[in-house]
Amino acid sequence: MKRVLAVLLIVSLSFAVFAQGATEAPAKQQEIRVLLANHPYGELLKPLIPEFEAQTGIKVNYESLQESQLTQKLTTEFATGSSTVDVFMTRPLQEGLLFIKNGWYGSLAKYDFSDYPAASVELGRKDGVPYIVPLVIEWQVMYYRKDLFKKAGISVPTNFVELEAAAKALTKDGVAGFGSRGKGAAAVTQFSSYLYNYGGLYLDNNVAVFDTPEAIDGFRFYGRLLGTYGPQGIASMSWENLMPVFQAGKLAMWTDASVFLGQVVDPTKTQIPAEDIGVAQLPAGPKGDSPFIVTSWGMAMSSKSKNPDAAMQFLNWATSKELAVQGMLSNIPMSRNSAWANETVRKNMNAELIATQAHAAKNGYPLDRPFMSAVGQARDLIGEVIVEAINTKGTSTRLPALATEKVKAVNELLKADGEYGGK
Amino acid sequence: MIKSGFFERNLKYLFPLPALLFVLLLMVFPVLYTLFVSFTDWTLTSGRPMKFAGLGSYLKILGEPRFLDAVGRTFYFTIGAVLAEAVLGTTIALVLNREFRGKNTLKFILLLPLVATPVAVGIVFNLFYDPTIGFLNYILSILGLPQSGWVTASSTVLPSLMLVDIWQWTPMISLIVLAGMAGLSNEPYESAKVDGATSAQTFFHITLPMVMPTILTAIILRAVDALKTYDIIYAMTGGGPGYSSETLNILAYKFSFEYFNMGQASSILVFLFFIVLLFSLGVTKIRKLFEL
């Protein structure tokens, strides 16, 4: 009797296993797995995917993740060799080098890159093979409160001296005059433009150089501005903390990436009428006028894709000219040149935003962080210098020594990864 | 082909097999694999295959000032939070051990923090704590008290995080201690009453010694969890401002998923593993003293 029971148990358990196999067997439909970011462009794609499925007969299983979780998931899956991803959104400056080095991107030699700025394609190329389709660009802008400027009787600052004077004049009645990211690693990208405008750089030919006198002046200015006129707790604030403060009307000027305009003027999220919110280019510094302008998101194929043809079809569709125009119309600045030339787009987009883009495209610098594989650790190290500058309002006497110490540490990372002083 | 009688002879092995496989694959294997990786120099950023490095990763981690700071913070956080939870939890259990109107409602309300998702709790507390638009500084300003930076200042960040942990986990200690009190016999209390003991004497000389093993069990459970706290810290500060709320678990997370330095991340985790192990053994020893 016991034996019969045991056999029955095993048979019934195996049924469950076979049953699943049986339902999957007849399906010959092509399937791909796509990882999207919780980014406005990912949101734009999601509702359109059924159209793609109907056109091509390819089933798309997509997942949507917050940016750092997306990097983690991709890295873990690729590193353990268990990945079933076919197409994914990727951040060229954050993970591009790492993924190229480990051979995780599939070759896109067959993709037509003629509609993209050459420099943006170059970042995702190695040994002549392109790996990343540039998707979305972003650059640094200054969001500001037109009403507060009017009330104080001052005009929008065009250089750092005027910026500091305006921050001073506008810091009153519980409103902070100026805000920008102060949270260590997160601040590295937004501080970059200040560094460039002071004549400094993070890396020069793959050697860390952010301890030059110019760079130190940049750190001091940023620290003084944030430490003196920033909201309380600025040294631990990133964009997700600054945006609600701006939306609540407690911040007069805020420099951050262009991508946030849509949310800043969204009447369901902000207490400030849209007509009181302006967008201006970042003021010029004493030695430069180069806000960062970068490819913040791209799209790529996995080298392990079991369905490269279907994956390529999806990639071509998801990065098409038509979708780029749709993206622009939803206030997402796209990489494609043709999207910017489109008449409907130029008529509908925020004119101030278009002006800041034109300025950044002409004068800007194509990186907003140290471009290296160990960028995560390098950002934490640079972040320590930024936080020290903010906490001392830019006056710290140990700032040069601290910067030199961190430069050394970043160079060690570059050496350990075989990237020091060249590619 | 299965021989007849095979099942009968081996039933005692076959039935626990799925559970055994589960434990081996999902619990033992990851620990052993982490131990293995901790002896390599595996980093993803170099693009090189992993290589045996002996104690290399351990030595590098011991030379990292952030590691020693994180060890200190892990203990500070755990001891501070768990002590407060033990005192508060026991007090609440004493109150709940009496009969009064609305007791069940109160018990129900006390249970709510336990079932809340830590990340959601973190986000809500961040809104309370926000120095500019947050509720707590608003209250302080109404009372005319100086405002605090809460989680945005390095001097107050750990106590602020401890407060969240205390809010969420004190009820668990209360519940365990309450269960322990329910099992106490009445006789010692009756003799104490006959001898004319005051209620304070009854508490310190009878109740407390008798429920001490239960309290210590609750402390072990909580401390093991608190040593490994990750969710609320990551959700609320990410280890900041600067590195000032970086505990061992957060540090290990950063080394693995932000720096992709798997070798050193694993060695941090092996350290944490032994810290938790030693801590549990230590408190278990103390607990034995009370049982005699």
Interface residues (C-beta under 8 A of the other chain):
Chain A: K2 R3 A6 V7 S68 T71 Q72 T75 T76 A79 L98 K101 N102 A176 K183 G184 P231 Q232 G233 I234 A235 S236 M237 N241 P244 V245 A248 K250 S373 A374 G376 Q377 D380 G383 E384 V387 L413 A416 D417 G418
Chain B: F7 E8 L11 L14 T43 L44 T45 S46 G47 D130 P131 T132 I133 Q147 G149 W150 V151 T152 A153 V157 T237 G238 G240 P241 G242 Y243 K254 F257 E258 Y259 F260 N261
